[in-house]
Each structure stands twice: as C-alpha cells, then as structure tokens.
Amino acid sequence: MGKITGFLEYKRELAERRPAAERIKDWFEIYQPFPGDSLRHQGARCMDCGVPFCHTGCPLTNLIPDWNDLVYRDKWRDAARQLHATNNFPEFTGRLCPAPCEASCVLGINEPPVTIKQIEKAIADRAFADGADGMVKPEKPAAASGMRVAVVGSGPAGLAAAQQLARAGHDVTVFEKNDRIGGLLRYGIPNFKMEKHLIDRRLEQMRAEGVKFRVNAHVGGNIPADDLRQEFDAVLLAGGAEQPRDLPVEGRHLKGIHFAMEFLPQQNRRNEGDTVPDAEAILATGKRVAIIGGGDTGADCLGTSHRQGALHVTQFELLPKPPGERSPLTPWPLWPMQLRVESSHEEGGTRDWSVLTERFTGDASGCVRQLHAVRVGPAPKFERIPDTEFTLNVDLVLLAMGFTGPVKSGLLEQFGVALDPRGTVASDENQMTSVDGVFAAGDMRRGQSLVVWAIAEGRRAAAGIDRYLRRAR
C-alpha cells in the first residue's frame, strides 16, 4: 500500500464516455482515454484492508490490491505480471465484466469503491501497447506432454482453457462452429462495448504458444463427436448456453419478432466486413422497436438499434424497477440489487418495468404491428394489475430474456453426457462429465453467467484436464 491516506485524498473517478450524439453514429468503443496520473490516484485509493473482500468478490480471485499498488507506484510491467497471473484476458474483463469486485470493495462500505475495473483495463491495454518490447508475449511450455486436447467452443471459457493447457505442454486444438474465433465475444458483444481487434491480438499470442484453431467446425454437426474421442486424449465442452428463453404467446409467429442472438450477430458480421443478404437481414432502421428483457443483452440490443437508426426503442422488464442505491436486501459485500444505467440507456429510448407481454398482433402480410401488455405485481406471482392493459405500436420485437441452458441436440446428445436438474452439463470437482475424459466449462456447465466466470471456469477445467492427462501418462 503505497499511499496510506489515498482513499481520503482522492475521489472515485471513471473514464468519460464520448457524447451520445457522437457515439451513436459509429461502432467504436464509447470511452475516452483516462489520464495516467488519474489512474495512479485511483490506485492510491486502495486501502490496506485486513481482509481484501475484492479477492473473493472476483471469481478469478485476482490479486487486486497488489496491482492497484503497483499502478500507484508506476510499476506497470509488474502490475501486468500480477494481473495476468490469475486472468488470461484482462482486456476482456476490463471492458465487459460488471465488476463484482467493486461491489465487495471494503472502501465501498461507506465511500464509492475503488475503480478496479478501470485500472484492470488500463494495465491490460498498456501491456499490449508497448509493441515488440511489450509485456504480453507468448509463454511457451518447457516441454511437450505428447497429449492432445480438443476444446469445443472458442468463447472466453474455451480460450482460457486452451491457453492454460498449451502452456502446460499439451497439444490443443480449438473447434469453433462459426467462421471466426471468439464465440459470444465475437458474435454477441457489440463493437461499441469491445472492438474485435482485441480478440485478434490475443489470438496471435495463443497461436505463438501452439494453440491450433479450426473454424466452421461444428462438433455434433459436420464433425461427429466420436471423431474427437478417437483423435484426442481429452475433450473440453465449452459451447455456452445458447438456448434462448422464448415467449410462447399469441402472435409469436409473426414476422419481425426475433431473438436477440439472431439480431446482434448480424451487426457484428457487418462490422467485420461481411454482407448479410437482404432476405435474412434484421435491421432496426426507421422502425419502432420493442425489446423484451431489461438485462445486459437487452441493453446491447438497445445500443445497436440506436446505431442502426431506429425511430424509437422501448425496453420492457418483467421485474419491478430496482432502487437507485444498494437495496438493503443485498448488503455489502453482496452483488447489489440497484438500478443500473448503461451507456445504451443514455443514448435514448424508453425503459419500463413490471410489464408482461401477453400477445402480438400483425397486419395482413403477417408482420408484427402491435404489442399488447399489462402491468403486473412483483415476483413470484407477477399478478396482473386490473385496468392496466396497454398497446404499443411496433415494427420489430427483440426477445432478450436470457438463456435456459445449452442446446441439447447435436453436441451433448452425441457425447452422451449427463445433465443436472437445471439442464446444464453435470460434472465432478475436476469439471469432468459423466463420460470419462470429457470435461465441461463455462455457461455450458454453469448456466448463463459473466465473462469473468467463464474465464475462471476455463482455468479450473484446464487444471482438471491437466491432472487427468498426467495420471493417464
């Protein structure tokens, strides 16, 4: 702890967002650069906690006080080393993670917490920015194990596991069903939250470490699961929780009603330079858009709709509006229940809570034109409130109500792995499934969760696979 009184002298600061009127005209990241001196001041706010709760607030158990202090001392190389000791991809978490570490920061009991996420992002970006003499270099193993591992899925869980296994000396191949590596990082997260060159530069490091990548390789589709069982000594299933939660109401069949993950990947492909055929295109341009679901995916749909030039966007949430400050039901150091205003909400649109969509109606050509809803009471009953029915004119409806678990057909059926009561892949303490030598990680095992949990899952699965392979030798 370099600045004993830092938390008394400096106030919490965050990087400023570009003006909304400017940023909705492009797909670049929304944040302005954060000055180095300001970062050092933020690092100085980290206290000498007897028990740093941020360690356990973070699923990766990042060494947060250590690298906060090193940033304050202007020792960026050491800070990058400490950060990468527990997190393979801090440039991802520093942009996408909601920062449960900050929610459990001891300073946050009676003051705004340390800006941990901002410091993490700055360390990662600076580590890459130094070029050939930079702090991010391939970490090749001392010796090869001679064992082969297949990783199915190239999201954060699969990539983290692949990197850890390659560094342990194993021969790793990542199989991705899409045409580019990255999973939801590539084809789910909008560019304004994370530009995709960040994925590409990390993949360069992984390739130099020996990781092989195969795209358009759909295991359970054009590649039978048995092929992997025969060719590899271990298999990791990290295919995510891709089964979207549907809204089975009258009129759901109408044209213009789509899952969020039908809408968002198309724009990411356009940003990559791809052409989406007109017959398949889902665009908000000039349309009245309704987003059903008030979480992060809904906010991603909102920001994307703004940038596509929607006429107006309305976002509905079934649950009641959260309080503006931490709810007493979620005291420190728990993740707080409170209202969050994302960058997309600043850019426009209408948010509404305690709304249940009951049906859709359309025009003579079968296109959705109206959403019919009612206001409801709190969970768990969500009882209809009399005389609160209303109708919203719409041209496009995006369903962003979360995911129910992994897709069961294809991959999981062919491997024959057991599922737990939630419908996710069951596994033991080493994250091995009911099938010997087949492991699971990330949302496929845990259910829909955060990028930081996915990386943690991948690292733990890699440790379990490494132990399994070394016993097999």
VEXLUM-452253 format. One record per residue (C-alpha): x, y, z. Coordinates in Angstrom, 2 decimals. Example, Ala and Ser with C-alpha at 12.3 -4.5 7.8 and 13.67 -1.06 7.14 Angstrom:
2
{{12.30; -4.50; 7.80}}
{{13.67; -1.06; 7.14}}
END
This chain:
473
{{0.00; 0.00; 0.00}}
{{1.93; 2.97; -1.30}}
{{-0.43; 5.82; -0.33}}
{{-1.75; 5.27; 3.18}}
{{-4.14; 8.23; 3.00}}
{{-5.03; 7.83; -0.67}}
{{-8.63; 6.86; -0.04}}
{{-9.02; 10.06; 1.99}}
{{-7.33; 12.35; -0.53}}
{{-8.78; 11.18; -3.86}}
{{-12.34; 10.73; -5.04}}
{{-13.52; 7.94; -7.32}}
{{-13.18; 8.83; -10.98}}
{{-14.22; 6.99; -14.11}}
{{-13.28; 7.42; -17.74}}
{{-15.72; 9.72; -19.51}}
{{-17.96; 8.39; -22.23}}
{{-17.97; 10.03; -25.63}}
{{-21.05; 12.24; -26.18}}
{{-24.09; 10.14; -27.02}}
{{-24.87; 12.16; -30.14}}
{{-21.38; 11.37; -31.44}}
{{-21.03; 7.73; -30.50}}
{{-24.36; 6.53; -31.92}}
{{-23.00; 7.42; -35.35}}
{{-20.23; 4.81; -35.19}}
{{-19.37; 1.39; -33.76}}
{{-16.21; 2.33; -31.86}}
{{-15.81; 1.90; -28.12}}
{{-17.57; 4.54; -26.09}}
{{-14.94; 5.54; -23.51}}
{{-12.46; 8.41; -23.68}}
{{-8.80; 7.81; -22.70}}
{{-8.16; 8.02; -18.95}}
{{-5.09; 10.07; -17.94}}
{{-2.18; 8.20; -16.34}}
{{-2.00; 10.46; -13.28}}
{{-5.68; 9.91; -12.63}}
{{-5.12; 6.15; -12.80}}
{{-2.34; 6.41; -10.24}}
{{-4.66; 8.36; -7.95}}
{{-7.32; 5.69; -8.32}}
{{-4.76; 3.01; -7.46}}
{{-3.83; 5.02; -4.39}}
{{-7.43; 4.79; -3.12}}
{{-6.98; 1.05; -2.49}}
{{-6.77; 0.61; 1.29}}
{{-4.63; -1.74; 3.36}}
{{-7.60; -3.99; 4.11}}
{{-7.16; -6.63; 6.76}}
{{-9.26; -8.92; 4.56}}
{{-9.49; -7.74; 0.92}}
{{-13.01; -8.87; 0.06}}
{{-12.41; -7.92; -3.58}}
{{-10.38; -11.15; -3.88}}
{{-13.43; -13.28; -3.28}}
{{-15.81; -10.90; -5.00}}
{{-13.85; -11.72; -8.15}}
{{-14.41; -15.28; -9.44}}
{{-10.78; -15.28; -10.64}}
{{-9.52; -14.23; -7.18}}
{{-7.47; -11.52; -8.90}}
{{-4.66; -10.02; -6.81}}
{{-6.37; -6.66; -6.90}}
{{-4.63; -4.76; -4.07}}
{{-1.25; -5.84; -5.44}}
{{-1.72; -4.37; -8.90}}
{{-3.54; -1.31; -7.59}}
{{-0.46; -0.52; -5.52}}
{{1.89; -1.21; -8.45}}
{{-0.05; 1.19; -10.68}}
{{0.21; 3.85; -7.99}}
{{3.97; 3.24; -7.91}}
{{4.11; 3.47; -11.72}}
{{5.38; -0.13; -12.00}}
{{3.25; -1.15; -14.95}}
{{5.27; -4.16; -16.02}}
{{4.97; -5.69; -12.55}}
{{1.28; -4.81; -12.47}}
{{0.73; -6.61; -15.79}}
{{2.55; -9.66; -14.46}}
{{0.37; -9.78; -11.34}}
{{-2.81; -9.26; -13.35}}
{{-2.04; -11.99; -15.88}}
{{-1.12; -14.40; -13.08}}
{{-4.84; -15.01; -12.47}}
{{-6.61; -13.67; -15.58}}
{{-5.83; -14.73; -19.14}}
{{-7.82; -11.93; -20.74}}
{{-7.99; -8.78; -18.59}}
{{-8.64; -6.69; -21.70}}
{{-11.98; -8.54; -21.98}}
{{-13.00; -8.37; -18.32}}
{{-11.82; -4.76; -18.04}}
{{-14.45; -3.88; -20.64}}
{{-17.25; -6.39; -20.16}}
{{-17.30; -7.54; -16.55}}
{{-19.85; -5.78; -14.28}}
{{-17.14; -5.74; -11.59}}
{{-18.43; -7.79; -8.63}}
{{-15.01; -6.99; -7.13}}
{{-16.03; -3.34; -6.80}}
{{-19.32; -4.34; -5.15}}
{{-17.29; -6.14; -2.46}}
{{-14.59; -3.46; -2.07}}
{{-14.15; -2.63; 1.65}}
{{-13.97; 1.08; 0.85}}
{{-17.43; 0.70; -0.67}}
{{-18.97; 0.23; 2.79}}
{{-19.14; 3.98; 3.30}}
{{-17.48; 5.54; 0.22}}
{{-17.55; 4.92; -3.54}}
{{-15.38; 1.84; -4.17}}
{{-12.01; 1.71; -5.89}}
{{-12.23; 1.85; -9.70}}
{{-10.82; -1.66; -10.04}}
{{-12.27; -2.36; -13.48}}
{{-10.84; 0.83; -14.98}}
{{-7.37; 0.07; -13.59}}
{{-7.54; -3.51; -14.88}}
{{-8.39; -2.31; -18.39}}
{{-5.58; 0.26; -18.33}}
{{-2.99; -2.31; -17.24}}
{{-4.03; -4.74; -19.99}}
{{-4.07; -2.10; -22.72}}
{{-0.71; -0.71; -21.66}}
{{0.75; -4.22; -21.58}}
{{-0.12; -4.60; -25.28}}
{{0.72; -1.04; -26.29}}
{{4.47; -1.34; -25.77}}
{{4.89; -3.27; -29.03}}
{{7.80; -5.69; -29.51}}
{{9.18; -4.77; -26.12}}
{{5.77; -5.15; -24.54}}
{{4.65; -7.10; -21.54}}
{{2.40; -9.58; -23.39}}
{{4.50; -12.26; -25.01}}
{{3.95; -15.92; -25.84}}
{{4.58; -18.22; -22.88}}
{{5.74; -21.48; -24.39}}
{{6.00; -24.66; -22.30}}
{{9.36; -26.06; -21.29}}
{{8.44; -29.49; -22.69}}
{{5.64; -31.13; -24.64}}
{{3.47; -33.70; -22.89}}
{{2.57; -35.60; -26.05}}
{{-1.12; -35.46; -25.07}}
{{-3.80; -33.97; -27.32}}
{{-6.81; -31.95; -26.12}}
{{-9.84; -30.78; -28.12}}
{{-11.64; -27.67; -26.92}}
{{-15.14; -27.28; -28.35}}
{{-16.12; -23.62; -28.36}}
{{-13.98; -20.51; -28.61}}
{{-15.66; -18.20; -26.15}}
{{-13.83; -16.94; -23.04}}
{{-14.08; -20.30; -21.23}}
{{-12.72; -22.30; -24.16}}
{{-9.95; -19.81; -24.93}}
{{-8.82; -19.58; -21.30}}
{{-8.69; -23.36; -21.00}}
{{-6.85; -23.70; -24.33}}
{{-4.19; -21.21; -23.30}}
{{-3.65; -22.81; -19.90}}
{{-3.40; -26.30; -21.41}}
{{-0.98; -25.18; -24.12}}
{{1.26; -23.58; -21.51}}
{{1.19; -26.88; -19.60}}
{{2.68; -28.58; -22.66}}
{{-0.38; -30.18; -24.21}}
{{-1.26; -30.13; -27.91}}
{{-4.51; -28.11; -28.05}}
{{-6.97; -27.65; -30.90}}
{{-9.97; -25.32; -30.56}}
{{-13.06; -26.13; -32.63}}
{{-15.42; -23.26; -33.48}}
{{-18.64; -23.73; -35.44}}
{{-18.66; -20.14; -36.74}}
{{-16.32; -18.65; -39.33}}
{{-14.29; -16.64; -36.81}}
{{-12.87; -17.39; -33.37}}
{{-14.33; -15.73; -30.29}}
{{-17.77; -17.14; -29.52}}
{{-20.04; -14.51; -27.98}}
{{-17.08; -12.16; -27.69}}
{{-17.03; -12.09; -31.49}}
{{-20.68; -12.51; -32.42}}
{{-22.61; -11.39; -29.35}}
{{-20.91; -8.43; -27.70}}
{{-21.40; -5.25; -29.77}}
{{-18.30; -3.48; -31.05}}
{{-19.13; -0.35; -29.08}}
{{-18.50; -2.37; -25.92}}
{{-15.45; -4.25; -27.20}}
{{-13.79; -3.86; -30.57}}
{{-12.83; -7.17; -32.16}}
{{-9.18; -6.40; -32.86}}
{{-8.73; -7.03; -29.13}}
{{-9.64; -10.68; -29.71}}
{{-7.35; -10.93; -32.72}}
{{-4.26; -9.65; -30.93}}
{{-4.78; -12.17; -28.11}}
{{-5.23; -14.97; -30.63}}
{{-1.84; -14.08; -32.11}}
{{-0.27; -14.76; -28.72}}
{{-2.12; -18.06; -28.39}}
{{-1.10; -19.25; -31.85}}
{{2.51; -18.47; -30.99}}
{{2.05; -20.61; -27.87}}
{{0.99; -23.54; -30.05}}
{{-2.82; -23.42; -29.89}}
{{-4.47; -24.51; -33.16}}
{{-7.83; -23.16; -34.29}}
{{-10.39; -24.73; -36.61}}
{{-13.34; -22.61; -37.77}}
{{-16.53; -23.78; -39.48}}
{{-16.01; -26.89; -37.38}}
{{-19.36; -27.75; -35.79}}
{{-18.78; -30.65; -33.43}}
{{-22.03; -32.57; -33.28}}
{{-22.79; -31.25; -36.77}}
{{-20.26; -31.59; -39.58}}
{{-17.76; -33.17; -37.16}}
{{-19.06; -36.24; -35.26}}
{{-18.28; -36.34; -31.55}}
{{-16.78; -39.80; -31.99}}
{{-14.03; -38.33; -34.18}}
{{-12.82; -36.22; -31.26}}
{{-12.99; -39.14; -28.83}}
{{-10.76; -41.15; -31.15}}
{{-8.26; -38.42; -32.04}}
{{-7.79; -36.69; -28.67}}
{{-6.83; -37.76; -25.16}}
{{-9.31; -35.36; -23.57}}
{{-12.17; -33.14; -24.74}}
{{-13.48; -29.94; -23.17}}
{{-17.05; -28.86; -23.92}}
{{-17.26; -25.07; -23.74}}
{{-20.08; -24.34; -26.17}}
{{-22.00; -21.91; -23.99}}
{{-25.68; -21.70; -23.01}}
{{-27.16; -20.86; -26.38}}
{{-30.79; -21.92; -25.91}}
{{-32.73; -18.64; -25.72}}
{{-35.75; -18.21; -23.48}}
{{-38.80; -17.89; -25.74}}
{{-42.07; -16.04; -25.25}}
{{-44.81; -18.52; -26.23}}
{{-47.73; -16.11; -26.60}}
{{-50.32; -15.48; -29.28}}
{{-48.75; -13.90; -32.36}}
{{-45.20; -15.08; -31.63}}
{{-45.03; -16.44; -35.20}}
{{-45.37; -13.02; -36.81}}
{{-42.57; -11.66; -38.97}}
{{-40.42; -9.09; -37.20}}
{{-40.16; -10.95; -33.87}}
{{-36.63; -12.24; -33.28}}
{{-34.32; -13.48; -30.56}}
{{-31.60; -11.03; -29.57}}
{{-28.97; -13.52; -30.71}}
{{-30.47; -13.51; -34.19}}
{{-30.17; -9.71; -34.29}}
{{-26.84; -8.90; -32.63}}
{{-24.52; -11.26; -34.56}}
{{-25.67; -9.82; -37.88}}
{{-24.41; -6.37; -36.98}}
{{-21.11; -7.79; -35.76}}
{{-20.72; -9.51; -39.12}}
{{-21.38; -6.25; -40.94}}
{{-18.71; -4.61; -38.80}}
{{-16.32; -7.38; -39.85}}
{{-16.99; -6.51; -43.50}}
{{-19.44; -9.33; -44.24}}
{{-22.62; -8.90; -46.25}}
{{-25.90; -10.07; -44.75}}
{{-28.39; -10.99; -47.51}}
{{-31.41; -8.70; -47.64}}
{{-33.79; -11.62; -47.22}}
{{-32.13; -12.50; -43.88}}
{{-31.35; -9.01; -42.61}}
{{-32.79; -7.91; -39.27}}
{{-32.47; -4.13; -39.00}}
{{-33.95; -1.51; -36.69}}
{{-33.50; 1.30; -39.21}}
{{-36.54; 3.57; -39.26}}
{{-38.55; 1.15; -37.09}}
{{-40.44; 1.26; -33.80}}
{{-38.53; -1.31; -31.74}}
{{-39.61; -3.14; -28.59}}
{{-37.01; -5.02; -26.54}}
{{-38.38; -7.54; -24.06}}
{{-35.81; -8.06; -21.32}}
{{-34.03; -5.49; -19.18}}
{{-30.59; -7.07; -18.75}}
{{-27.26; -6.66; -20.50}}
{{-28.40; -8.36; -23.70}}
{{-31.37; -6.04; -23.86}}
{{-29.05; -3.05; -23.42}}
{{-26.87; -4.39; -26.24}}
{{-29.94; -4.56; -28.48}}
{{-30.81; -1.01; -27.43}}
{{-27.40; 0.44; -28.32}}
{{-27.35; -1.47; -31.60}}
{{-30.83; -0.22; -32.50}}
{{-29.76; 3.38; -31.83}}
{{-26.79; 2.99; -34.16}}
{{-28.91; 1.44; -36.87}}
{{-31.22; 4.45; -36.78}}
{{-34.35; 3.16; -35.05}}
{{-37.31; 5.53; -35.00}}
{{-37.86; 4.78; -31.29}}
{{-36.94; 2.00; -28.90}}
{{-38.88; 0.78; -25.85}}
{{-37.34; -1.69; -23.41}}
{{-39.59; -3.72; -21.11}}
{{-38.62; -5.62; -17.95}}
{{-40.92; -8.04; -16.13}}
{{-39.42; -7.31; -12.69}}
{{-40.09; -4.11; -10.71}}
{{-37.80; -1.12; -11.08}}
{{-34.77; -1.57; -8.77}}
{{-33.87; 1.09; -6.20}}
{{-31.42; 3.82; -7.15}}
{{-28.99; 2.78; -4.41}}
{{-27.94; -0.59; -3.00}}
{{-31.01; -2.45; -1.73}}
{{-30.97; -3.47; 1.97}}
{{-31.81; -6.96; 0.71}}
{{-28.31; -7.16; -0.80}}
{{-25.97; -5.61; 1.79}}
{{-22.22; -5.29; 1.30}}
{{-20.30; -7.36; 0.17}}
{{-23.07; -8.99; -1.91}}
{{-23.72; -8.04; -5.52}}
{{-26.16; -5.16; -5.06}}
{{-29.69; -5.03; -6.36}}
{{-29.91; -1.50; -7.74}}
{{-30.79; 0.38; -10.89}}
{{-28.01; 0.40; -13.48}}
{{-27.86; 2.88; -16.31}}
{{-25.77; 1.50; -19.17}}
{{-24.32; 3.63; -21.95}}
{{-27.12; 2.50; -24.27}}
{{-29.74; 3.90; -21.89}}
{{-28.04; 7.30; -22.01}}
{{-28.42; 7.31; -25.78}}
{{-32.20; 7.35; -25.83}}
{{-35.27; 5.16; -25.75}}
{{-37.81; 4.36; -23.06}}
{{-37.40; 1.92; -20.17}}
{{-40.39; 0.43; -18.40}}
{{-40.70; -2.13; -15.60}}
{{-43.29; -4.60; -14.29}}
{{-44.61; -5.18; -17.81}}
{{-45.87; -8.56; -19.04}}
{{-46.27; -9.03; -22.79}}
{{-49.44; -11.04; -23.42}}
{{-49.77; -11.19; -27.20}}
{{-48.80; -9.70; -30.56}}
{{-50.98; -8.72; -33.49}}
{{-49.97; -8.07; -37.07}}
{{-51.08; -6.78; -40.45}}
{{-52.43; -8.60; -43.48}}
{{-48.91; -9.51; -44.64}}
{{-48.09; -11.28; -41.37}}
{{-45.77; -8.61; -39.96}}
{{-45.96; -7.65; -36.30}}
{{-47.62; -4.27; -35.72}}
{{-48.74; -4.17; -32.09}}
{{-47.56; -5.48; -28.74}}
{{-50.27; -5.99; -26.12}}
{{-49.13; -5.89; -22.48}}
{{-50.30; -5.45; -18.92}}
{{-48.66; -4.22; -15.74}}
{{-48.02; -6.82; -13.07}}
{{-47.09; -7.10; -9.43}}
{{-43.79; -8.38; -8.01}}
{{-42.31; -11.86; -8.21}}
{{-43.00; -14.68; -7.84}}
{{-46.65; -14.41; -8.84}}
{{-46.48; -11.44; -11.26}}
{{-50.22; -10.95; -10.82}}
{{-51.98; -8.82; -13.41}}
{{-52.96; -5.36; -12.15}}
{{-56.56; -4.64; -13.22}}
{{-57.19; -1.96; -15.83}}
{{-53.50; -1.53; -16.75}}
{{-53.60; -3.14; -20.19}}
{{-51.95; -1.16; -22.96}}
{{-50.88; -1.48; -26.59}}
{{-47.61; -0.41; -28.20}}
{{-47.19; 0.05; -31.95}}
{{-44.11; -1.85; -33.12}}
{{-42.31; -2.91; -36.29}}
{{-39.56; -5.00; -34.67}}
{{-39.59; -7.01; -31.43}}
{{-36.36; -8.36; -29.92}}
{{-36.57; -11.08; -27.27}}
{{-33.72; -10.62; -24.78}}
{{-34.97; -12.66; -21.84}}
{{-31.85; -14.68; -21.18}}
{{-30.93; -18.28; -21.91}}
{{-32.25; -21.52; -20.47}}
{{-29.06; -23.54; -20.89}}
{{-27.02; -25.32; -23.56}}
{{-28.55; -26.65; -26.75}}
{{-29.21; -30.35; -26.10}}
{{-29.30; -31.65; -29.67}}
{{-26.13; -32.46; -31.59}}
{{-23.06; -31.99; -29.41}}
{{-24.41; -33.07; -26.00}}
{{-26.50; -35.89; -27.43}}
{{-23.56; -37.33; -29.33}}
{{-21.21; -37.21; -26.36}}
{{-23.92; -38.69; -24.13}}
{{-23.06; -36.57; -21.09}}
{{-25.42; -36.42; -18.13}}
{{-27.26; -33.20; -17.33}}
{{-28.03; -31.72; -13.93}}
{{-31.56; -30.71; -12.82}}
{{-31.08; -27.25; -14.41}}
{{-30.37; -28.77; -17.81}}
{{-26.67; -27.85; -17.81}}
{{-23.84; -30.38; -18.11}}
{{-23.19; -32.21; -14.85}}
{{-19.57; -32.58; -13.73}}
{{-17.38; -33.51; -10.76}}
{{-14.90; -31.41; -8.77}}
{{-12.44; -31.57; -11.69}}
{{-15.19; -30.50; -14.11}}
{{-15.19; -33.92; -15.77}}
{{-18.58; -35.02; -17.04}}
{{-20.22; -38.44; -16.70}}
{{-18.13; -39.53; -19.71}}
{{-14.50; -40.35; -18.93}}
{{-12.09; -37.86; -20.45}}
{{-14.81; -35.37; -21.41}}
{{-14.90; -32.14; -19.40}}
{{-17.15; -29.07; -19.37}}
{{-16.65; -25.40; -18.60}}
{{-18.36; -22.03; -18.80}}
{{-22.04; -21.45; -19.41}}
{{-22.47; -24.99; -20.74}}
{{-21.71; -26.25; -17.22}}
{{-22.62; -23.27; -15.06}}
{{-25.53; -21.75; -16.95}}
{{-25.78; -18.19; -18.26}}
{{-23.21; -16.10; -16.42}}
{{-20.47; -13.47; -16.67}}
{{-17.33; -13.31; -18.80}}
{{-15.21; -13.40; -15.64}}
{{-16.90; -16.61; -14.53}}
{{-16.31; -18.12; -17.98}}
{{-12.57; -17.42; -17.76}}
{{-12.45; -18.82; -14.22}}
{{-14.33; -21.93; -15.37}}
{{-11.91; -22.43; -18.27}}
{{-8.87; -22.15; -16.00}}
{{-10.28; -24.64; -13.49}}
{{-11.26; -27.08; -16.22}}
{{-7.75; -26.83; -17.66}}
{{-6.30; -27.71; -14.26}}
{{-8.63; -30.71; -14.03}}
{{-7.72; -31.89; -17.54}}
{{-4.01; -31.49; -16.82}}
{{-4.30; -33.66; -13.70}}
{{-6.28; -36.25; -15.67}}
{{-3.74; -36.41; -18.50}}
{{-0.74; -36.63; -16.21}}
{{-2.30; -39.56; -14.38}}
{{-3.02; -41.20; -17.74}}
{{0.66; -40.94; -18.68}}
END
